[in-house]
């Protein structure tokens, strides 16, 4: 399951290649493709490379695994990362399904976003990062909705997360485990010894959110790891 790369640049190249292949296959076989993107530090160089992939981007729909409950122009916005690093040149033709909505609460936003997210499935590629606490998307240890979000039989695909957990501890909107596993492939991108240890602990039985992704049998998972963060 663990694929080792000597540098974060090599990891980004491999992840972008895999994602591009998955999207191109979806377009070729079904006439459309769906990508679940992720925020954080790791994916920026992936998006830089993926922007040049030979994909018919006009037939691609993109959403996020999670989003901070902030407007798209805020520096904390994951949508802003996509705007700056992916949606340049041909990828600007892709459709984007935002999780943030201009409503009162993250739960309101989640309920508005859910039908459009469901309509995208199956996802050709799901990109995920992981925190040192073992969280994926905004399925964060200590969050009051964590059990519901990790329930493989849960009915919700998108849920609101109240402020107070995560870094920064902002309110969020997140895809749940049942949504994230509607995928032809999940690419989990990690770097550094600490995160590799977290993955090893999860596989050994530690009660961490990432364990639910690693041990489910619905979607294949590739864990791409580099020992350093030099990008």
Residue frames as qw, qx, qy, qz and C-alpha x, y, z in Angstrom:
[[0.000, 0.885, 0.466, 0.000, 0.00, 0.00, 0.00],
 [0.257, -0.866, 0.105, 0.415, 2.87, 2.41, 0.79],
 [0.720, 0.547, 0.122, 0.409, 4.70, 3.80, -2.25],
 [0.514, -0.674, 0.027, 0.530, 7.98, 5.54, -1.39],
 [0.509, 0.782, 0.097, 0.346, 9.38, 8.52, -3.30],
 [0.661, -0.043, -0.205, 0.721, 12.79, 10.07, -2.75],
 [0.099, -0.062, -0.090, 0.989, 11.48, 13.63, -2.90],
 [0.324, 0.546, 0.536, -0.556, 8.23, 15.50, -2.70],
 [0.326, 0.528, -0.373, -0.689, 8.76, 16.52, -6.32],
 [0.173, 0.119, -0.937, -0.277, 8.81, 12.86, -7.36],
 [0.139, 0.365, 0.845, -0.366, 5.72, 12.22, -5.26],
 [0.335, 0.585, 0.165, -0.720, 3.90, 15.15, -6.88],
 [0.292, 0.390, -0.650, -0.583, 4.83, 13.91, -10.34],
 [0.086, -0.066, -0.992, -0.058, 3.54, 10.41, -9.58],
 [0.193, 0.474, 0.680, -0.525, 0.32, 11.68, -8.01],
 [0.346, 0.564, -0.093, -0.744, -0.39, 14.03, -10.91],
 [0.233, 0.251, -0.827, -0.447, 0.30, 11.26, -13.42],
 [0.004, 0.234, 0.962, -0.138, -2.06, 8.88, -11.62],
 [0.247, 0.562, 0.460, -0.641, -4.76, 11.52, -11.31],
 [0.309, 0.504, -0.363, -0.721, -4.44, 12.55, -14.93],
 [0.161, 0.083, -0.938, -0.294, -4.67, 8.95, -16.08],
 [0.096, 0.375, 0.857, -0.341, -7.76, 8.37, -13.95],
 [0.299, 0.602, 0.207, -0.711, -9.52, 11.45, -15.29],
 [0.279, 0.408, -0.605, -0.624, -8.62, 10.67, -18.90],
 [0.056, -0.077, -0.992, -0.087, -9.95, 7.14, -18.45],
 [0.211, 0.499, 0.664, -0.516, -13.23, 8.46, -17.07],
 [0.340, 0.586, -0.129, -0.724, -13.66, 10.79, -20.02],
 [0.216, 0.296, -0.817, -0.445, -12.78, 8.02, -22.46],
 [0.087, -0.154, -0.984, 0.022, -15.08, 5.40, -20.93],
 [0.005, 0.618, 0.729, -0.294, -18.04, 7.48, -19.71],
 [0.219, 0.699, 0.345, 0.586, -17.71, 10.80, -21.48],
 [0.259, -0.854, 0.090, -0.442, -17.05, 12.60, -18.19],
 [0.655, 0.029, -0.582, 0.480, -14.78, 12.42, -15.15],
 [0.457, -0.835, -0.110, -0.284, -14.92, 13.52, -11.52],
 [0.538, 0.272, -0.502, 0.620, -12.10, 14.62, -9.22],
 [0.546, -0.813, -0.202, -0.024, -12.25, 15.13, -5.47],
 [0.447, 0.580, -0.334, 0.593, -9.39, 17.47, -4.64],
 [0.664, -0.565, -0.377, 0.313, -7.85, 18.26, -1.27],
 [0.004, -0.957, 0.131, -0.260, -6.34, 21.25, 0.52],
 [0.783, -0.551, 0.162, 0.239, -3.29, 21.57, 2.72],
 [0.168, -0.764, 0.481, 0.396, 0.43, 21.78, 1.91],
 [0.568, -0.142, 0.760, 0.283, 0.96, 18.60, -0.07],
 [0.603, 0.508, 0.606, 0.104, -1.26, 19.00, -3.14],
 [0.161, 0.873, -0.076, -0.454, -0.07, 22.37, -4.51],
 [0.066, -0.522, 0.719, 0.454, 2.81, 20.86, -6.54],
 [0.395, 0.236, 0.883, 0.090, 0.45, 18.05, -7.63],
 [0.372, 0.788, 0.420, -0.253, -1.99, 20.59, -9.05],
 [0.037, 0.765, -0.382, -0.517, 0.81, 22.47, -10.80],
 [0.142, -0.254, 0.881, 0.372, 1.67, 19.29, -12.69],
 [0.352, 0.422, 0.831, -0.085, -1.89, 18.04, -13.13],
 [0.292, 0.757, 0.121, -0.572, -2.78, 21.31, -14.88],
 [0.203, 0.586, -0.599, -0.506, -0.65, 20.12, -17.80],
 [0.462, 0.011, 0.887, -0.008, -2.17, 16.64, -18.04],
 [0.193, 0.042, -0.648, -0.736, -3.68, 15.61, -21.41],
 [0.109, 0.418, 0.844, -0.316, -7.27, 15.61, -20.15],
 [0.061, -0.510, -0.494, -0.701, -10.41, 16.99, -21.80],
 [0.121, -0.125, -0.579, 0.797, -11.04, 19.32, -18.88],
 [0.414, -0.080, -0.149, -0.894, -14.35, 20.55, -20.27],
 [0.748, -0.181, -0.543, -0.335, -15.69, 17.10, -19.36],
 [0.498, -0.048, -0.695, 0.517, -14.32, 17.11, -15.80],
 [0.442, -0.770, -0.161, -0.430, -16.16, 18.08, -12.62],
 [0.457, 0.212, -0.598, 0.624, -14.13, 18.93, -9.51],
 [0.527, -0.773, -0.135, -0.327, -15.10, 19.23, -5.87],
 [0.074, 0.605, -0.636, 0.474, -13.19, 19.20, -2.58],
 [0.547, -0.173, -0.797, 0.186, -12.86, 16.58, 0.13],
 [0.352, -0.695, -0.496, 0.383, -13.43, 19.37, 2.65],
 [0.215, 0.626, 0.115, 0.741, -13.57, 23.11, 2.91],
 [0.197, -0.235, -0.491, 0.815, -13.24, 25.74, 5.62],
 [0.059, 0.783, 0.618, 0.018, -16.47, 27.68, 6.19],
 [0.179, -0.615, 0.074, 0.764, -14.99, 30.86, 4.75],
 [0.569, 0.752, 0.077, -0.324, -15.70, 32.72, 1.51],
 [0.890, 0.327, 0.126, 0.292, -13.67, 31.68, -1.56],
 [0.350, 0.812, -0.182, 0.430, -11.50, 34.80, -1.36],
 [0.584, -0.759, 0.258, -0.127, -10.32, 34.09, 2.20],
 [0.202, 0.652, -0.731, 0.013, -6.71, 32.89, 2.58],
 [0.447, -0.209, 0.827, -0.270, -7.94, 29.76, 4.43],
 [0.789, 0.355, 0.122, -0.486, -10.13, 28.67, 1.49],
 [0.608, -0.116, 0.735, 0.278, -9.27, 25.37, -0.17],
 [0.570, 0.711, 0.407, 0.059, -11.15, 26.57, -3.24],
 [0.070, 0.954, -0.229, -0.178, -8.60, 29.36, -3.43],
 [0.475, -0.451, 0.702, 0.282, -5.80, 26.80, -3.63],
 [0.619, 0.356, 0.669, 0.205, -7.50, 25.18, -6.64],
 [0.333, 0.925, 0.168, -0.069, -8.03, 28.56, -8.27],
 [0.091, -0.890, 0.404, 0.190, -4.36, 29.45, -7.88],
 [0.326, -0.474, 0.797, 0.184, -2.72, 26.09, -8.62],
 [0.463, 0.177, 0.858, 0.137, -5.08, 23.98, -10.78],
 [0.411, 0.742, 0.524, -0.069, -7.67, 26.06, -12.60],
 [0.023, -0.742, 0.320, 0.588, -5.17, 27.67, -14.97],
 [0.123, 0.315, -0.772, -0.538, -5.09, 27.12, -18.73],
 [0.459, -0.097, -0.755, -0.459, -7.13, 24.12, -19.93],
 [0.269, -0.303, -0.855, 0.323, -8.28, 23.05, -16.41],
 [0.160, 0.178, 0.236, -0.942, -10.13, 26.38, -16.13],
 [0.497, -0.024, -0.513, -0.699, -12.75, 24.71, -18.35],
 [0.314, -0.186, -0.916, 0.167, -13.59, 22.16, -15.65],
 [0.474, -0.649, -0.285, -0.523, -16.81, 22.55, -13.69],
 [0.216, 0.202, -0.697, 0.653, -16.42, 23.17, -9.97],
 [0.575, -0.590, -0.500, -0.266, -18.85, 22.10, -7.25],
 [0.056, 0.503, -0.497, 0.705, -18.08, 24.20, -4.15],
 [0.452, -0.373, -0.774, 0.242, -18.76, 22.97, -0.64],
 [0.104, -0.311, -0.347, 0.879, -18.92, 26.50, 0.78],
 [0.009, 0.651, 0.599, 0.466, -22.23, 28.26, 0.29],
 [0.009, 0.287, -0.191, 0.939, -23.26, 31.75, 1.41],
 [0.618, -0.515, -0.502, -0.319, -25.54, 30.51, 4.18],
 [0.461, -0.782, 0.174, -0.382, -25.73, 30.76, 7.96],
 [0.682, -0.504, 0.523, -0.085, -24.05, 27.53, 9.09],
 [0.043, 0.435, -0.847, -0.303, -21.69, 24.86, 7.75],
 [0.381, 0.204, 0.891, -0.139, -24.50, 22.34, 8.11],
 [0.498, 0.705, 0.244, -0.441, -26.69, 24.47, 5.84],
 [0.245, 0.691, -0.549, -0.401, -23.86, 24.57, 3.32],
 [0.209, -0.204, 0.953, 0.076, -23.39, 20.80, 3.54],
 [0.488, 0.423, 0.720, -0.254, -27.05, 20.11, 2.87],
 [0.458, 0.776, -0.024, -0.433, -27.03, 22.45, -0.14],
 [0.132, 0.638, -0.699, -0.296, -23.85, 20.91, -1.57],
 [0.533, -0.135, 0.830, -0.091, -24.79, 17.26, -1.08],
 [0.758, 0.496, 0.374, -0.198, -27.05, 16.75, -4.15],
 [0.473, 0.817, -0.308, -0.118, -24.40, 18.13, -6.51],
 [0.175, -0.571, 0.801, -0.035, -21.67, 16.01, -4.88],
 [0.680, 0.080, 0.708, -0.173, -23.81, 12.89, -5.20],
 [0.701, 0.666, 0.118, -0.223, -24.45, 13.66, -8.86],
 [0.193, 0.779, -0.582, -0.131, -20.70, 13.52, -9.52],
 [0.529, -0.335, 0.777, -0.069, -20.25, 9.93, -8.33],
 [0.861, -0.363, -0.023, 0.356, -18.50, 7.69, -8.99],
 [0.072, -0.930, 0.298, 0.203, -15.36, 9.74, -8.51],
 [0.832, 0.461, -0.263, 0.158, -12.51, 8.80, -10.81],
 [0.563, 0.221, -0.465, 0.646, -9.89, 10.10, -8.38],
 [0.479, -0.856, -0.157, -0.115, -10.03, 11.16, -4.74],
 [0.476, 0.441, -0.421, 0.634, -6.98, 13.04, -3.47],
 [0.623, -0.751, -0.200, -0.086, -6.49, 13.14, 0.30],
 [0.236, 0.577, -0.566, 0.539, -3.93, 14.51, 2.68],
 [0.735, -0.458, -0.493, 0.076, -3.61, 13.52, 6.32],
 [0.188, -0.849, 0.263, -0.419, -2.83, 15.45, 9.47],
 [0.268, 0.376, -0.801, 0.381, -0.42, 14.32, 12.17],
 [0.478, -0.100, 0.596, -0.638, -3.50, 13.55, 14.30],
 [0.252, 0.107, 0.950, 0.149, -4.64, 11.06, 11.66],
 [0.444, 0.596, 0.395, -0.541, -7.47, 13.18, 10.26],
 [0.273, 0.136, 0.680, 0.667, -8.50, 13.01, 6.62],
 [0.073, -0.669, -0.472, -0.570, -10.73, 15.59, 4.94],
 [0.191, -0.490, 0.346, -0.777, -12.28, 17.31, 7.99],
 [0.862, -0.334, -0.352, -0.146, -12.96, 14.05, 9.80],
 [0.193, 0.616, -0.500, 0.578, -11.00, 15.26, 12.82],
 [0.518, -0.238, -0.744, 0.350, -10.41, 13.55, 16.19],
 [0.120, -0.301, -0.486, 0.812, -12.55, 15.25, 18.83],
 [0.277, -0.065, -0.318, -0.904, -15.12, 16.56, 16.36],
 [0.519, 0.055, 0.585, -0.621, -18.66, 15.97, 17.65],
 [0.805, 0.381, 0.021, -0.455, -19.76, 14.48, 14.32],
 [0.050, 0.555, -0.805, -0.202, -16.78, 12.20, 13.80],
 [0.426, 0.024, 0.896, -0.120, -18.56, 8.90, 14.43],
 [0.603, 0.613, 0.388, -0.331, -21.33, 9.82, 12.00],
 [0.358, 0.794, -0.357, -0.337, -18.82, 10.93, 9.39],
 [0.018, 0.465, -0.879, -0.101, -16.89, 7.67, 9.62],
 [0.669, 0.122, 0.645, -0.350, -19.96, 5.40, 9.63],
 [0.103, -0.148, 0.794, 0.581, -19.64, 3.28, 6.45],
 [0.049, 0.499, 0.851, 0.158, -23.42, 2.84, 6.47],
 [0.006, -0.524, -0.295, 0.799, -24.13, 6.51, 7.06],
 [0.426, 0.702, 0.564, 0.086, -26.63, 8.25, 4.82],
 [0.052, 0.960, -0.033, -0.273, -24.89, 11.62, 4.66],
 [0.793, 0.353, 0.089, 0.488, -22.25, 12.34, 2.04],
 [0.268, 0.490, -0.136, 0.819, -21.55, 15.91, 3.12],
 [0.515, -0.697, -0.482, 0.127, -21.73, 17.24, 6.66],
 [0.005, 0.872, -0.154, 0.465, -20.96, 20.38, 8.60],
 [0.714, -0.148, -0.455, 0.512, -18.24, 20.48, 11.24],
 [0.252, -0.952, -0.162, -0.059, -18.52, 23.11, 13.99],
 [0.262, 0.769, -0.404, 0.420, -15.60, 25.34, 14.90],
 [0.611, -0.664, 0.346, -0.257, -13.21, 24.26, 17.63],
 [0.846, -0.187, 0.453, 0.212, -11.29, 21.33, 16.14],
 [0.736, 0.506, 0.215, 0.396, -8.56, 21.18, 13.53],
 [0.384, -0.592, 0.117, 0.699, -5.87, 23.67, 12.65],
 [0.118, -0.206, 0.331, -0.913, -7.01, 26.34, 12.16],
 [0.084, 0.283, 0.894, -0.337, -10.03, 25.57, 14.40],
 [0.331, 0.145, -0.176, -0.916, -12.55, 26.95, 11.91],
 [0.722, 0.286, 0.481, -0.406, -15.99, 25.60, 11.08],
 [0.041, -0.331, 0.798, 0.503, -15.82, 23.31, 8.06],
 [0.846, 0.260, 0.051, -0.462, -17.73, 21.26, 5.52],
 [0.182, -0.447, 0.863, 0.153, -16.51, 17.74, 4.81],
 [0.738, 0.117, -0.541, -0.386, -17.24, 14.71, 2.71],
 [0.753, -0.391, 0.426, -0.315, -17.93, 11.62, 4.80],
 [0.368, -0.306, 0.862, 0.168, -16.47, 8.13, 4.54],
 [0.620, 0.420, 0.660, -0.048, -19.39, 6.85, 2.40],
 [0.438, 0.879, 0.009, -0.190, -18.73, 9.67, -0.07],
 [0.074, -0.771, 0.594, 0.215, -14.93, 9.43, -0.15],
 [0.458, -0.183, 0.862, 0.118, -15.07, 5.72, -0.93],
 [0.680, 0.609, 0.369, -0.175, -17.25, 6.19, -4.03],
 [0.069, 0.834, -0.440, -0.326, -13.97, 6.22, -5.92],
 [0.899, 0.382, -0.209, 0.037, -12.07, 4.31, -8.55],
 [0.718, 0.087, -0.375, 0.580, -8.90, 5.19, -6.63],
 [0.376, -0.926, -0.047, -0.006, -7.96, 7.12, -3.49],
 [0.635, 0.409, -0.287, 0.590, -4.52, 8.73, -3.48],
 [0.555, -0.815, -0.129, 0.103, -3.37, 9.53, 0.07],
 [0.519, 0.639, -0.222, 0.522, -0.45, 11.97, -0.02],
 [0.639, -0.764, -0.020, 0.085, 1.84, 12.13, 3.02],
 [0.541, 0.612, -0.357, 0.453, 5.36, 13.36, 3.77],
 [0.147, -0.651, 0.521, -0.533, 7.72, 13.08, 6.71],
 [0.309, 0.099, -0.919, 0.226, 8.49, 10.40, 9.26],
 [0.288, 0.062, 0.595, -0.747, 5.74, 11.46, 11.65],
 [0.690, 0.239, -0.035, -0.682, 2.97, 10.91, 9.12],
 [0.597, 0.234, -0.752, -0.156, 4.41, 7.59, 8.03],
 [0.077, 0.060, -0.864, 0.495, 4.36, 6.53, 11.69],
 [0.498, 0.147, 0.335, -0.786, 0.71, 7.63, 11.96],
 [0.732, 0.254, -0.401, -0.489, -0.20, 5.48, 8.95],
 [0.435, 0.194, -0.867, 0.148, 1.69, 2.52, 10.42],
 [0.151, 0.011, 0.723, -0.675, -0.13, 2.97, 13.73],
 [0.637, 0.195, 0.055, -0.744, -3.50, 3.16, 11.99],
 [0.701, 0.243, -0.607, -0.285, -2.81, -0.04, 10.07],
 [0.299, 0.133, -0.869, 0.371, -1.77, -1.67, 13.35],
 [0.337, -0.531, -0.777, -0.001, -5.17, -0.85, 14.86],
 [0.145, -0.228, -0.328, 0.905, -4.92, 2.65, 16.31],
 [0.153, 0.727, 0.663, -0.096, -8.30, 4.36, 16.47],
 [0.117, -0.437, 0.175, 0.874, -7.57, 7.18, 14.01],
 [0.586, 0.589, 0.180, -0.526, -9.82, 8.54, 11.24],
 [0.334, 0.588, -0.621, -0.395, -7.35, 7.55, 8.52],
 [0.282, -0.125, 0.949, -0.062, -7.74, 3.93, 9.55],
 [0.601, 0.464, 0.514, -0.399, -11.28, 3.97, 8.13],
 [0.521, 0.723, -0.274, -0.361, -9.87, 4.89, 4.71],
 [0.084, 0.558, -0.820, -0.094, -6.98, 2.43, 4.87],
 [0.254, -0.061, 0.950, -0.173, -9.02, -0.58, 5.95],
 [0.660, 0.413, 0.277, -0.563, -12.21, -0.17, 3.91],
 [0.473, -0.045, 0.801, 0.364, -12.62, -2.50, 0.92],
 [0.487, 0.734, 0.427, -0.203, -14.79, -0.40, -1.38],
 [0.421, 0.897, -0.133, 0.019, -12.14, 1.77, -3.04],
 [0.852, 0.079, -0.137, 0.500, -8.49, 0.94, -3.73],
 [0.268, -0.956, 0.077, 0.094, -6.05, 3.15, -1.82],
 [0.741, 0.348, -0.174, 0.548, -2.54, 4.17, -2.80],
 [0.450, -0.860, -0.029, 0.238, -0.44, 5.79, -0.06],
 [0.625, 0.595, -0.087, 0.498, 2.25, 7.98, -1.60],
 [0.583, -0.782, -0.031, 0.217, 4.99, 8.94, 0.87],
 [0.536, 0.632, -0.246, 0.503, 8.08, 11.10, 0.71],
 [0.651, -0.356, -0.433, 0.512, 10.48, 11.52, 3.66],
 [0.295, -0.259, -0.098, 0.914, 10.84, 15.28, 3.16],
 [0.211, 0.866, 0.433, -0.131, 8.83, 18.47, 2.54],
 [0.445, -0.285, 0.211, 0.822, 11.19, 20.33, 0.25],
 [0.148, 0.486, 0.533, 0.676, 8.60, 21.89, -2.06]]
